[in-house]
Amino acid sequence: MNKSDLISEVAKVVRTKKEAQAAVDCVLEAITKTLKKNGKVMLVGFGTFKVTKRKARKGRNPQTGEEIKITAWNVPRFSPGKKLGDIVA
């Protein structure tokens, strides 16, 4: 399922596809803004979106084999909730 498929599914519940797109965009924007502030979005039964920090490490340039330093960075993560996990399993 892609974003337009999701909008089509939401449009079955709301009045128009335009309203459905606005609703989906609003939810995605709210999650993005919260994660940008290193926040956490918990949707009970569905799952949790959060940001984790990856440590700096050493890597290798695949073309030259030269060792390089990879800096630390933040990565978004999703942990499924129990209800979602039970449904999928």
Residue pairs with C-beta under 8 A, 6 or more apart in sequence:
1 9
3 24
6 24
7 17
7 20
7 21
7 24
8 17
8 20
10 20
10 23
10 24
11 17
11 19
11 20
13 20
14 20
14 23
30 41
31 41
31 49
34 40
34 41
34 49
35 41
35 49
35 50
35 51
35 76
38 51
38 74
39 50
39 51
40 48
40 49
40 50
40 51
41 48
41 49
41 50
42 48
43 81
44 81
45 81
45 82
45 83
45 84
46 80
46 81
46 83
46 84
47 78
47 79
47 80
47 81
47 84
48 78
48 79
48 81
49 76
49 77
49 78
50 76
50 77
50 79
51 74
51 75
51 76
51 77
52 74
52 75
52 77
53 72
53 73
53 74
53 75
54 72
54 73
54 74
54 75
55 72
56 69
56 70
56 71
56 72
57 69
57 70
58 67
58 68
58 69
58 70
59 67
59 68
59 69
59 70
60 66
60 67
60 68
61 67
61 68
80 88
